[in-house]
Amino acid sequence: MTAERNPSPHIRAARHLVRAAVLAPSLHNSQPWLFACSDSTLLLYADYRRRLQFCDPYGRQLMISCGAALFNLRLAMRRLGFRPVVRLFPDPGTPWLLARVQWGAYARTTPDVALLHQALRHRHTHRGPFTSAGVPAPLIEALARHARAEGVQLVALEDTTARRRLSRLVHEAEARERRVPGFGGELLQWARPFGNDRGDGVPAEACMFHPDCVALAGRDFTGLTRRRATARPRETWPARTGLMVVLTTPHDTHQDWLRAGQALQRVLLCAAGHGFAAGFHSQPLEFADLRALVRTLAPSGQHPQMVLRLGRIGWQARTPRRSVAEVLPHGGVAPAEGHAA
């Protein structure tokens, strides 16, 4: 038999962890990650070929996406009963190598780990209105606690004035992006029509509502706002926007971006485990002047890294994922610079 038909134990273990990692959310579902493995180590690389030039010119959201994948990898290892030993940016000479994860000591699985792991395949991004049910205060406190465990603050905007300010900022950012052809071109690049079988991008079935149907404007993957007859939604449900949330970090370094991604996924899985979904609205963080205004909604000294809303949904559409073979290529051998940067 070939080695591929009879993979070594460390390859089988790596594939198991990567299957969990690739379930993470990413900007436009671009899935900008690659992995490699050795006997006791799994390496996470940024795949800069998948960076969005207009929405994410500095790679901040790419790093956040990779951080979410890193959290899934850690979680899968904990579910198997081992503590992950993580070192961020372990090789200064290889800046696209984001993390080295090794198998640590045995550790009994906790109820929190079991809940988060069970939610891995139930967590999906939602684009559209939520039900009228609010997020209960104990769950908001639990989500904030999960964010703090990763060194990140979760700011829930429950004040009417703060919600209106954030809504205006999101609408202003989205309006700017709709006026610039480059942003629209990126959306088209990652939009997937009905029946498309690619393993990345945003499928049409996940965009059944007008992007402006709630208080926070969404990204227009289907081109509705570019058609004169449907530029404005027929119906809006501002009361079904859900809880507005901003995730912040004390600094704005690459390490902070990775931590923000890990906190984001931890929050999303906790929410999904309790029957809540999330929608993403980080457009104002893609413009320096608007990001500075979002920062005024956060505690002093904090940098906003992600804007989202949380609520209950009656249905959800799954987004596709690339196969393990695509992101753990060549039997787990580390990618060369040309493949990652």
Backbone torsions as a table, in degrees:
resi	resn	phi	psi	omega
1	MET	NA	151.7	178.5
2	THR	-78.2	162.8	178.5
3	ALA	-62.0	-31.3	-178.8
4	GLU	-68.2	-36.5	178.4
5	ARG	-75.4	-21.9	-179.4
6	ASN	-126.5	65.2	-174.6
7	PRO	-65.5	152.7	178.9
8	SER	-68.0	160.9	-179.4
9	PRO	-57.3	-37.9	-178.0
10	HIS	-70.6	-29.7	175.5
11	ILE	-69.5	-42.3	178.8
12	ARG	-63.0	-41.9	178.7
13	ALA	-65.0	-41.8	179.4
14	ALA	-62.3	-42.2	179.2
15	ARG	-62.4	-39.0	178.2
16	HIS	-61.2	-44.5	-179.6
17	LEU	-67.6	-39.6	-178.2
18	VAL	-68.6	-33.4	176.0
19	ARG	-58.2	-35.3	176.5
20	ALA	-76.2	-41.6	-175.9
21	ALA	-59.9	-40.7	-173.4
22	VAL	-72.9	-4.9	176.6
23	LEU	-81.2	0.4	-179.0
24	ALA	-69.4	154.1	174.2
25	PRO	-76.6	156.6	176.7
26	SER	-154.3	156.1	-179.1
27	LEU	-57.1	122.0	-177.9
28	HIS	57.9	21.9	-176.1
29	ASN	52.7	43.2	-177.6
30	SER	-79.9	-19.8	175.4
31	GLN	51.2	62.3	-171.3
32	PRO	-87.0	55.4	-176.9
33	TRP	-135.8	153.8	172.8
34	LEU	-138.5	155.6	-177.7
35	PHE	-133.4	155.8	172.3
36	ALA	-145.0	160.8	-177.2
37	CYS	-145.4	158.5	170.4
38	SER	-134.8	-167.8	-173.4
39	ASP	-54.0	-43.4	-173.9
40	SER	-128.0	13.3	-171.7
41	THR	-136.5	140.3	170.6
42	LEU	-119.6	132.2	-178.1
43	LEU	-108.6	136.6	176.7
44	LEU	-109.9	124.4	179.4
45	TYR	-115.8	149.0	169.2
46	ALA	-83.3	132.3	175.6
47	ASP	-99.5	90.8	-173.9
48	TYR	-70.4	-9.6	173.3
49	ARG	-65.4	-19.4	-177.4
50	ARG	-103.0	9.1	176.4
51	ARG	-70.9	141.3	179.3
52	LEU	-88.4	116.1	-171.6
53	GLN	-65.1	-34.3	-176.9
54	PHE	-90.6	-50.9	-177.3
55	CYS	-71.9	-26.7	-170.5
56	ASP	-143.0	59.2	-173.7
57	PRO	-63.5	-26.6	-178.4
58	TYR	-98.8	-0.2	177.0
59	GLY	77.9	14.8	-179.7
60	ARG	-64.3	-46.6	-178.7
61	GLN	-72.9	-27.7	172.7
62	LEU	-61.3	-45.8	178.8
63	MET	-62.9	-39.7	178.4
64	ILE	-63.3	-42.4	177.8
65	SER	-60.4	-45.1	179.4
66	CYS	-65.7	-34.4	176.1
67	GLY	-62.9	-38.5	176.8
68	ALA	-63.4	-41.3	176.8
69	ALA	-64.2	-37.7	178.1
70	LEU	-62.5	-40.9	178.4
71	PHE	-63.2	-42.3	177.8
72	ASN	-59.2	-40.1	178.7
73	LEU	-62.9	-46.4	177.3
74	ARG	-59.5	-43.4	-177.8
75	LEU	-63.6	-42.9	179.3
76	ALA	-62.9	-37.1	177.9
77	MET	-67.4	-41.8	177.4
78	ARG	-64.0	-35.6	-179.8
79	ARG	-66.3	-27.8	176.5
80	LEU	-80.3	-5.8	176.0
81	GLY	97.8	22.2	-179.8
82	PHE	-129.2	147.1	175.8
83	ARG	-84.4	125.0	175.2
84	PRO	-73.3	137.8	174.6
85	VAL	-107.8	110.0	-170.3
86	VAL	-112.5	133.5	171.4
87	ARG	-125.6	119.4	179.8
88	LEU	-82.8	141.6	178.9
89	PHE	45.1	62.4	-173.4
90	PRO	-74.0	-15.3	-176.8
91	ASP	-132.5	103.1	-179.8
92	PRO	-57.1	-25.3	179.6
93	GLY	-79.7	-8.1	179.3
94	THR	-128.3	77.1	-172.6
95	PRO	-65.3	-20.0	178.5
96	TRP	-82.8	-5.5	171.8
97	LEU	-84.5	109.6	-171.8
98	LEU	-90.3	-33.3	-175.7
99	ALA	-157.5	145.8	170.9
100	ARG	-114.3	124.4	-178.3
101	VAL	-119.5	124.5	-179.9
102	GLN	-119.7	156.6	178.5
103	TRP	-75.2	121.7	179.5
104	GLY	-98.0	-157.2	-176.8
105	ALA	-71.1	160.5	176.4
106	TYR	-64.2	140.8	177.1
107	ALA	-148.7	126.9	-178.5
108	ARG	-61.4	138.8	177.9
109	THR	-67.3	133.2	-179.8
110	THR	-95.8	162.6	175.8
111	PRO	-57.7	-37.1	178.0
112	ASP	-61.3	-45.1	179.2
113	VAL	-61.9	-43.2	-179.6
114	ALA	-62.8	-41.8	-180.0
115	LEU	-64.7	-46.6	-178.9
116	LEU	-64.6	-42.2	-178.5
117	HIS	-66.3	-38.9	179.4
118	GLN	-63.7	-29.0	-178.3
119	ALA	-81.5	-6.6	-174.4
120	LEU	-53.1	-46.8	-175.2
121	ARG	-89.0	-2.5	177.7
122	HIS	-99.0	-14.8	-177.8
123	ARG	-80.2	121.3	176.5
124	HIS	-142.5	144.8	177.0
125	THR	-67.5	138.8	179.5
126	HIS	-112.6	134.0	177.8
127	ARG	-120.9	99.1	-178.2
128	GLY	146.7	-172.6	-177.3
129	PRO	-74.3	152.2	171.0
130	PHE	-93.6	176.2	170.7
131	THR	-73.2	175.9	-178.2
132	SER	-78.2	-6.8	-178.8
133	ALA	-67.6	133.6	177.9
134	GLY	-85.9	169.9	176.0
135	VAL	-87.8	119.2	-177.0
136	PRO	-65.0	148.8	-177.2
137	ALA	-56.6	-42.3	179.3
138	PRO	-60.5	-34.6	178.4
139	LEU	-71.1	-39.5	176.3
140	ILE	-58.5	-42.4	177.8
141	GLU	-63.2	-39.9	178.9
142	ALA	-65.8	-40.7	178.4
143	LEU	-63.4	-41.6	178.0
144	ALA	-63.5	-37.8	179.4
145	ARG	-65.4	-41.4	177.9
146	HIS	-64.1	-39.9	178.3
147	ALA	-63.9	-44.0	-179.7
148	ARG	-61.9	-31.5	179.2
149	ALA	-62.3	-20.3	177.9
150	GLU	-104.4	9.3	179.3
151	GLY	80.2	26.3	-175.7
152	VAL	-127.6	147.2	176.2
153	GLN	-100.7	137.6	173.5
154	LEU	-104.9	118.8	-179.2
155	VAL	-107.7	111.0	178.0
156	ALA	-91.5	120.9	-177.4
157	LEU	-92.1	95.6	-179.9
158	GLU	-104.0	-13.0	177.8
159	ASP	-76.0	133.8	-176.4
160	THR	-58.9	-41.2	-179.1
161	THR	-63.8	-43.9	-179.9
162	ALA	-65.2	-40.0	179.3
163	ARG	-63.2	-42.3	179.5
164	ARG	-65.5	-39.6	178.9
165	ARG	-63.4	-44.9	179.4
166	LEU	-64.5	-40.5	178.6
167	SER	-58.8	-44.2	179.1
168	ARG	-62.7	-40.4	-178.9
169	LEU	-66.9	-41.3	178.4
170	VAL	-64.4	-43.1	178.9
171	HIS	-63.6	-40.6	179.7
172	GLU	-63.9	-44.8	180.0
173	ALA	-64.2	-43.4	-179.8
174	GLU	-65.5	-38.3	177.4
175	ALA	-61.9	-41.5	177.7
176	ARG	-60.8	-45.7	-175.7
177	GLU	-67.0	-32.6	178.7
178	ARG	-71.9	-20.1	179.0
179	ARG	-85.3	-16.4	-176.3
180	VAL	-102.1	117.1	-176.8
181	PRO	-55.9	-32.3	-178.3
182	GLY	-61.1	-40.5	178.3
183	PHE	-64.6	-44.6	178.8
184	GLY	-63.3	-36.5	177.3
185	GLY	-62.6	-39.3	177.0
186	GLU	-64.2	-40.9	177.8
187	LEU	-60.1	-44.4	179.9
188	LEU	-63.9	-35.5	179.9
189	GLN	-61.7	-34.1	-176.4
190	TRP	-104.1	-1.2	175.6
191	ALA	-78.5	140.0	-179.4
192	ARG	-121.3	118.5	-179.7
193	PRO	-69.2	166.4	177.7
194	PHE	-54.9	135.3	177.8
195	GLY	87.5	-8.2	178.4
196	ASN	-70.7	135.1	-174.5
197	ASP	-109.1	17.6	176.7
198	ARG	-66.3	154.6	-175.8
199	GLY	-92.6	14.3	178.1
200	ASP	-142.8	-178.2	178.8
201	GLY	80.4	178.8	-175.3
202	VAL	-106.5	114.5	-178.0
203	PRO	-73.4	152.3	-178.5
204	ALA	-59.9	-33.9	-178.4
205	GLU	-67.7	-13.5	175.9
206	ALA	-89.9	0.5	-176.6
207	CYS	-126.1	53.8	-174.7
208	MET	-81.4	-13.6	-179.5
209	PHE	-108.5	155.3	174.3
210	HIS	-62.3	137.7	-176.3
211	PRO	-63.3	-16.9	-178.5
212	ASP	-107.1	25.0	-173.4
213	CYS	-82.0	-11.9	176.4
214	VAL	-122.7	-177.8	-172.3
215	ALA	-68.2	-24.6	176.9
216	LEU	-104.0	121.8	-178.5
217	ALA	-65.2	142.0	178.7
218	GLY	-105.3	171.8	177.2
219	ARG	-78.5	141.4	-173.7
220	ASP	-98.6	83.6	-178.4
221	PHE	-75.6	-20.4	-175.5
222	THR	-101.4	-1.2	177.6
223	GLY	77.0	18.2	-178.0
224	LEU	-60.0	-42.2	-175.3
225	THR	-74.0	-9.7	177.7
226	ARG	-93.3	-3.6	176.7
227	ARG	-102.0	123.7	-171.9
228	ARG	-55.5	-39.5	-175.3
229	ALA	-70.1	-22.7	-176.5
230	THR	-122.6	22.2	-179.2
231	ALA	-60.9	-34.4	177.3
232	ARG	-110.7	143.1	179.5
233	PRO	-69.2	146.3	177.1
234	ARG	-68.5	-35.2	178.9
235	GLU	-132.7	147.2	173.3
236	THR	-129.8	151.8	-178.5
237	TRP	-133.2	66.9	-178.4
238	PRO	-59.0	-30.2	179.9
239	ALA	-72.1	-11.5	-179.7
240	ARG	-108.8	25.9	177.2
241	THR	-69.1	-35.3	-177.3
242	GLY	96.2	-175.0	179.7
243	LEU	-77.8	125.3	177.2
244	MET	-86.0	132.5	-174.1
245	VAL	-134.5	140.7	172.7
246	VAL	-122.8	129.9	174.0
247	LEU	-98.9	131.8	-175.6
248	THR	-130.1	157.5	177.3
249	THR	-128.8	156.5	-178.3
250	PRO	-70.7	-23.5	178.4
251	HIS	-132.0	-175.9	-175.9
252	ASP	-134.0	44.2	-179.4
253	THR	-95.5	173.6	176.2
254	HIS	-59.3	-37.9	177.1
255	GLN	-62.4	-40.2	177.8
256	ASP	-63.6	-38.8	179.8
257	TRP	-64.2	-42.5	177.3
258	LEU	-64.5	-41.0	177.9
259	ARG	-64.0	-39.5	179.1
260	ALA	-61.4	-39.7	178.0
261	GLY	-64.8	-40.2	178.2
262	GLN	-66.2	-42.2	177.3
263	ALA	-64.4	-42.2	178.9
264	LEU	-55.6	-50.6	-177.1
265	GLN	-67.0	-36.1	177.6
266	ARG	-62.5	-42.4	177.8
267	VAL	-65.3	-45.0	-178.3
268	LEU	-62.6	-40.2	-179.3
269	LEU	-70.3	-38.4	175.7
270	CYS	-61.8	-44.5	178.6
271	ALA	-62.4	-45.8	-179.8
272	ALA	-62.8	-36.3	178.5
273	GLY	-64.1	-20.3	178.2
274	HIS	-107.1	13.3	174.0
275	GLY	87.8	19.5	-179.3
276	PHE	-116.1	148.0	179.3
277	ALA	-117.5	174.3	-177.4
278	ALA	-135.0	148.8	168.9
279	GLY	-121.5	148.5	-175.0
280	PHE	-108.2	138.3	-177.1
281	HIS	-144.5	58.1	-174.0
282	SER	-94.2	18.4	-180.0
283	GLN	-54.3	-42.8	-178.6
284	PRO	-66.1	-17.2	178.1
285	LEU	-79.9	-4.1	-180.0
286	GLU	-93.7	1.8	176.3
287	PHE	-128.1	127.4	-173.5
288	ALA	-57.9	-42.6	-177.0
289	ASP	-68.6	-38.7	179.9
290	LEU	-74.5	-33.9	177.1
291	ARG	-63.5	-37.4	177.6
292	ALA	-62.1	-35.2	178.7
293	LEU	-73.8	-37.5	174.6
294	VAL	-62.0	-34.7	-179.4
295	ARG	-60.6	-28.2	179.2
296	THR	-69.9	-14.6	177.2
297	LEU	-86.4	-8.8	-176.3
298	ALA	-103.3	166.1	175.7
299	PRO	-58.5	153.1	-177.6
300	SER	-56.3	134.2	176.6
301	GLY	85.4	-2.2	-178.1
302	GLN	-95.4	148.9	179.7
303	HIS	-111.0	122.6	-179.9
304	PRO	-70.4	132.8	-179.1
305	GLN	-117.6	-23.2	-177.4
306	MET	-155.0	139.8	174.2
307	VAL	-118.8	129.0	179.8
308	LEU	-148.6	169.5	174.2
309	ARG	-131.6	148.2	-174.7
310	LEU	-124.3	143.3	176.3
311	GLY	-176.5	177.6	177.2
312	ARG	-89.3	149.9	179.0
313	ILE	-130.9	156.2	177.5
314	GLY	-92.3	-16.9	179.3
315	TRP	-155.4	165.4	175.9
316	GLN	-152.2	149.8	178.1
317	ALA	-107.0	134.8	179.8
318	ARG	-81.9	142.5	172.9
319	THR	-101.2	147.9	-174.1
320	PRO	-72.7	165.6	176.8
321	ARG	-135.0	144.1	173.6
322	ARG	-69.1	154.9	-178.6
323	SER	-73.3	160.2	176.4
324	VAL	-59.0	-38.1	-179.0
325	ALA	-61.6	-29.5	180.0
326	GLU	-75.0	-32.0	-174.6
327	VAL	-105.3	-10.4	172.7
328	LEU	-124.3	68.7	-170.1
329	PRO	-80.1	165.3	170.7
330	HIS	55.4	40.3	177.9
331	GLY	68.4	19.0	176.0
332	GLY	94.0	10.0	179.3
333	VAL	-71.8	141.4	-178.9
334	ALA	-59.9	136.0	178.8
335	PRO	-69.5	148.2	175.7
336	ALA	-78.0	169.1	-177.7
337	GLU	-56.4	-41.5	-177.9
338	GLY	-64.5	-23.4	-179.6
339	HIS	-86.0	-20.1	-173.6
340	ALA	-112.1	-28.1	-172.8
341	ALA	-114.4	NA	NA
